[in-house]
Amino acid sequence: MRICPFQPRPTMGAYAQLDPLQQREAPAPKRPRGATLFAALSVLFLLTFLVLIHLRLRGDVTDGPEGSCGDTCRIVLVESIPEGMSLGTQPSTFEAWLELLATATRSVDIASFYWTLTNADTRTHEPSAAQGERILAELLRLPRRGVAVRVAVSAPSAKAPLDDLKALESSGAAVRAVDLPRLTGGVLHTKFWLVDGVHLYVGSANMDWRSLTQVKELGAAVYNCSCLAKDLGKIFEAYWALGVPEASIPAPWPDNFSTSFNAETPLELPLNGTAAAVYFSSSPPALCAAGRTQDLAALLGVVDGAEEFVDVAVMSYLPGTEFSRPERFWPAIDDGLRRAVVERGVRLRLLAGCWRHSRPDMFPFLSSLAALANNRTRFRVDVRLFLVPASAAQSRIPFARVNHNKYMVTDKAAYVGTSNWSGDYFERTAGSALVVAQPAGGRGGGGGGGAGTFREQLQDVFERDWSSGYSVDISDTEGWSSHCGRR
């Protein structure tokens, strides 16, 4: 828009050239129209500036190319496959984490449950810990490169190893322990990374060397996607705010923690060149700012949106609480799955983890779910257990050799979370999930780790595991009973 140039008033010398009568009768000089327009535009600019500041505080607008939701976002499905297993793999968690660290130029924020990245942490002498030790070494170098590192971690228990966290602080990283046991009665179970405000990882892998080589994990790495990274960053900032001594949970949360991306209004953008509707959910409800979809609502929404099938892979499935006392029946997810099967004829397949730490009461609930598909019904339900084999040496590694996945895929959407499927994780424990709705079809190359859309790649991984030799039907008790639960 052209603005008329400001026209200055005549100088006193010009008035002096008029005779006294002319001076007396000369009309007062009018305010130039250009000046009036300039003033009006200045007010308009100020109002626009104030509106933008308000939107920035709410998190709806950012400036510059990094804030544009026209970013060319790339998503990659990444996995950890325990050593000794024969499974075709996506790019590894280790590779994704190394790439994120190498890419970092300004900041790395990590939300984590605990830190055991070295053999010293687990009192082992396992060669496969080398990958975790490499990740820790790279993290310790970041502050010397001018990269700001922040770690939000669940308040450590008295027996938890602290060497990694102390080393991070000594390197210049900032570490805050979030006392969720006091705040909500749960823990910070979330597992995600944010790099430079544009890249991220979210998935099941803990900051643990075993999560790279001895535990089966699944997650998503997203690159060059500032709009998604910024939104996940609001969840991190909530953890960070609660990591100060004697912190309390705001009610309500300030506007700068709120989001406009949720189940009702997801962020619509291309992922690997394919249209997608995406948002992050969070738990527990007390940590959800305005606009944030609660994790349980997101999970049930994905189930309710399925028209053909629901495939679930999760380490622990229990229609109850595991850590609350007294324990309670908690059928929210179980009811949602049964309703999809019975009322809409959706096919359900559930692949649960099986290891020596499995809770015994999980198996009768799984058998009950599978019993929907008896000879007199047309209900399509199958339940299987995934067993990770272990050599004699591997069996001595503590808390290893398990399928730790926490995801779901339907004919409409992919759900990649950080929580096990029982009550405490959604009511008290901090977790998060990435929900990606994508159309079916079009397996023409989706970029990054395999053909097809992200949802289709996740579906392929489920099919691979379901049909593998590591999968055992819940009815085959001889095939799994000696491997699952304490003996």
Summary of the structure (lengths in Angstrom):
residues: 487
radius of gyration: 28.1
end to end distance: 78.8
largest distance: 118.1
contacts: 1645
relative contact order: 0.13
helix: 35%
strand: 23%
